[in-house]
Amino acid sequence: MSVDTLREKQAIRRTTDHLIQVFADAHSAEHVEGVMEAARLRFDGHPVRDFVPILAERIARGELTANTAAPADAPSAEPADATPETALSATTVKSVPDTAAGIDDSSQSHSPKSDPRLSRVRSKGFISIVLVAAVALIAAVVVLNIEPAAVAPPTPLLVRGVIGSEKKAFFEDPRVVRALAGKGVKVEVEPAGSRQIATSVDLGRYDFAFPSSAPAGEYIQRQRHVSTKYTPFSSPMAIATFQPIVELLTKAGVVKKGPVLTFDVGAYLELATTDVKWDQLPGNTAYPVGKNIAISTTDPRTSNSAAMYLAIAGYVANDGAIVHGAAAEKKVLPLVTRLFTSQGYTDNTSEGPFHEYLTVGMGPTPMTWIYEAQFVDAATRGQIKPGMVLMYPSPTVLSQHTLVPLNASGDRVGRLLSTDPELQSLAAEHGFRSTDATRFAKVAADHHVPIATDLIDVVDIPSYDTLEHLLDGVAKSYG
């Protein structure tokens, strides 16, 4: 149903309710509704709809008034075959027969006092003018001040943003589009890697930047001299895998089963840095391939999710301490570099490897580094197949999706995403953890995704500058 049709129906309903009250002593509500509906139906098929509620009300009121004041066999106030054309002109047409009969209006033949017919003609003509003017005045008042059905909705404010790709599905959701439009905003977004957003994207083309991590957001704030930021939702990092891989890694001491599956990053690094292959794991009949045991990630040179992987691996390699300073960077750089260079090709955004996980299966990507939100969102879409499971790295990091407004329009979107209950609820349906924690838990439960309700084993992310030093060091190894 279009906005105009909805508004017309609402106006008809309000007008009908008013007439029911006006004629309560003379007609039943059912009768008034029937008369009003019959009047509205006379205008079906006419493209111009702005005055339909007004004209239908006029026809219905005339008929209800006539039926109230006149005997049952008296003619109605409006012709039975009234049409949209006659509805406005009926009062003037009634005066035509008398003038057409050849009545002489000259002062030599008659005066107002001597000829009652002339008085009647003039009276009818005067009444016709008054009625037409009254209808026009009522229409103008209703259109301009009372009846929103006749007023075109204001053009939404167009706001452009560059976002991390994992939020693309959220902004493209028709429900999100409608919710924003209801607030007078139309948002157009372009996806990019979060590190690209912070370092190489021309932000002058956008009203807001929405990377997937707080460090990237803070860097943008510094570069653009912006003091405001919004973190409307967040998502911990996770691993998408398959049940046979879980069984293998459980036997190898890497995965621990419980309410949720936890992945021991320290035990994993021992396997990954000693060139242990999948087919060397004891009793491996489910995935006997001669590839290194590795998690598939995005490109660390462009993507935030890869930077989060580096942050966790660096923390573990630094003996359980956040990497800070040149000595710590030098200590962990060889290990974290190896985790990336052993993968081969990596995608620029998290959308790519997760799509491969969903569509291709266990063969090329037995473990994929993702945002928790991606898995929950895919579950709500029915894309998670039997045997696909979610693991939480221990430790993990919480990726704070940070919106940096670049002007007043971007600030408006940031405030709406952070405070509007409908948008917060829709964010939960796309797998993001928002202020509506109950809604997020229900979404996960409804789609049979075991989630970590209490995130305990979470470590802080290094500063933006430290991450950049490490990522630059990894980038050099790509040649």
Summary of the structure (lengths in Angstrom):
residues: 479
radius of gyration: 35.7
end to end distance: 57.3
largest distance: 124.4
contacts: 1497
relative contact order: 0.11
helix: 52%
strand: 14%
